[in-house]
């Protein structure tokens, strides 16, 4: 069974190499070219991978116990070679601490399974990167239909 939901964001240029990304719920993220304090697109990719799995794991383990601490680190090596620019060696490290007691024990015992579930099935971002979905880059002006011209 397949369920499909359209996901959509819009980017608006705010300056050279700087953009405001807005989602349909009104959330905003500023994206920069790594020459400023804003998140670069590569950092946002790492954030998306880590955040997607963090949410999965939080919901799964949180049914047993609320964590005392929940920290996630995402790393990758930026490579520029004849194959083009890309990240290699992407690694997401979870440092999750649960309270003492039976509920905490249950959450700790569930953590490895939750990590595997997120990696293998649940995390849309990580699964998309892992499976390598093609991306179409389209010039809106070339694909405008009749009456879509602005000029």
C-alpha positions as CSV (number, residue, x, y, z in Angstrom):
1,X,0.0,0.0,0.0
2,X,1.3,3.4,-1.0
3,X,0.4,6.7,0.4
4,X,1.5,9.9,-1.2
5,X,1.6,13.4,0.2
6,X,3.0,16.4,-1.7
7,X,5.7,18.2,0.3
8,X,6.5,21.8,-0.8
9,X,8.9,24.6,0.1
10,X,9.6,27.9,-1.6
11,X,12.9,29.8,-1.6
12,X,13.1,33.5,-2.1
13,X,16.4,35.3,-2.6
14,X,17.2,37.8,0.1
15,X,20.7,38.7,-1.0
16,X,23.6,37.2,-2.9
17,X,23.8,33.6,-1.9
18,X,21.1,34.0,0.8
19,X,17.6,32.7,0.7
20,X,14.5,32.4,2.9
21,X,12.8,29.0,2.7
22,X,9.2,28.9,3.7
23,X,6.9,25.9,4.1
24,X,3.2,25.8,3.7
25,X,2.7,26.1,7.5
26,X,4.5,29.4,7.6
27,X,7.8,28.1,9.0
28,X,10.9,29.9,7.8
29,X,14.6,28.8,7.6
30,X,17.4,31.1,6.2
31,X,19.8,29.4,3.9
32,X,23.2,30.8,3.1
33,X,26.3,29.9,1.0
34,X,28.4,29.0,4.1
35,X,30.1,32.4,4.0
36,X,27.8,33.6,6.8
37,X,26.3,32.1,10.0
38,X,23.2,30.8,8.2
39,X,22.9,27.1,7.5
40,X,24.4,26.0,4.2
41,X,22.3,23.6,2.0
42,X,24.8,20.8,3.0
43,X,24.3,21.5,6.7
44,X,20.5,21.5,6.1
45,X,20.8,18.1,4.5
46,X,22.6,16.8,7.5
47,X,20.1,18.5,9.8
48,X,17.2,16.9,7.8
49,X,18.7,13.4,8.0
50,X,19.4,13.8,11.7
51,X,16.2,15.5,12.5
52,X,14.1,13.0,10.6
53,X,15.5,10.0,12.5
54,X,15.5,12.0,15.8
55,X,11.8,12.5,15.5
56,X,11.2,8.8,14.7
57,X,13.4,7.7,17.6
58,X,11.9,10.2,20.0
59,X,8.3,9.0,19.3
60,X,9.2,5.3,19.5
61,X,11.3,5.4,22.7
62,X,9.1,8.2,24.2
63,X,6.2,5.8,24.5
64,X,8.2,4.0,27.2
65,X,10.0,7.0,28.9
66,X,10.8,10.6,28.2
67,X,14.6,11.1,27.7
68,X,16.7,13.0,30.2
69,X,19.0,14.1,27.4
70,X,18.6,13.7,23.6
71,X,21.5,14.9,21.4
72,X,22.2,14.0,17.8
73,X,25.3,14.7,15.7
74,X,25.3,14.4,11.9
75,X,28.6,14.3,10.0
76,X,29.7,13.8,6.4
77,X,32.8,14.5,4.3
78,X,32.4,17.0,1.5
79,X,34.1,15.6,-1.6
80,X,34.9,17.4,-4.8
81,X,36.3,15.2,-7.5
82,X,35.7,14.0,-11.1
83,X,32.3,12.6,-9.9
84,X,31.2,16.1,-8.8
85,X,30.4,17.5,-5.4
86,X,28.8,15.3,-2.8
87,X,28.9,14.0,0.8
88,X,30.4,10.7,1.7
89,X,30.7,8.9,5.0
90,X,27.4,10.3,6.3
91,X,27.0,9.3,10.0
92,X,24.3,10.1,12.5
93,X,25.3,9.6,16.1
94,X,22.6,9.5,18.9
95,X,23.4,10.2,22.5
96,X,20.2,9.5,24.3
97,X,19.9,9.1,28.1
98,X,16.8,7.7,29.8
99,X,15.9,7.9,33.4
100,X,16.6,5.1,35.9
101,X,13.8,2.6,36.4
102,X,11.7,0.1,34.5
103,X,10.4,2.7,32.0
104,X,13.9,4.0,31.3
105,X,15.1,0.4,30.9
106,X,12.4,-0.3,28.4
107,X,13.3,2.8,26.4
108,X,17.0,1.9,26.5
109,X,16.2,-1.6,25.3
110,X,14.1,-0.1,22.4
111,X,16.7,2.4,21.2
112,X,18.7,0.0,18.9
113,X,15.4,-1.3,17.3
114,X,14.2,2.3,16.9
115,X,17.5,3.3,15.2
116,X,17.1,0.4,12.8
117,X,13.4,1.1,12.1
118,X,14.3,4.8,11.3
119,X,17.2,3.8,9.1
120,X,15.5,0.9,7.3
121,X,11.9,2.1,6.9
122,X,10.7,5.3,8.6
123,X,13.0,8.3,7.9
124,X,11.9,9.7,4.5
125,X,15.0,11.9,4.2
126,X,17.6,9.3,5.0
127,X,15.7,6.7,2.9
128,X,15.6,9.1,-0.1
129,X,19.3,9.8,0.1
130,X,20.1,6.1,0.6
131,X,18.0,4.9,-2.3
132,X,19.1,7.8,-4.6
133,X,15.9,9.3,-6.0
134,X,16.5,11.2,-9.3
135,X,15.9,15.0,-9.1
136,X,14.4,17.0,-12.0
137,X,15.7,20.6,-12.3
138,X,13.2,22.7,-14.3
139,X,13.2,26.2,-15.6
140,X,9.7,27.5,-14.9
141,X,9.8,29.9,-17.9
142,X,10.5,27.0,-20.2
143,X,7.6,24.9,-18.9
144,X,5.0,27.7,-18.6
145,X,1.7,26.9,-20.2
146,X,-0.5,29.2,-22.3
147,X,-1.4,32.3,-20.2
148,X,1.4,31.7,-17.7
149,X,3.7,34.4,-19.1
150,X,4.4,37.3,-16.8
151,X,5.3,39.7,-19.6
